[in-house]
């Protein structure tokens, strides 16, 4: 199944603040995420339809609905779950 990707305003701003090479890597991993949630994806505890994608030392937090992946945060792993 192919998913659509949408970014929240906060996630887009957090992504733009990262170094170019890291943004490129995260973008590549998010593209892979569109195809059957490929990558290091885990469901978050205590959240309905909330998941995380691990990309090195960063976490991409997203909500999953039918055919939509809504990215709401792109954070360093130390700050991701606060």
Order of alpha helices (4+ residues) and beta strands (2+ residues): beta-alpha-alpha-beta-beta-beta-beta
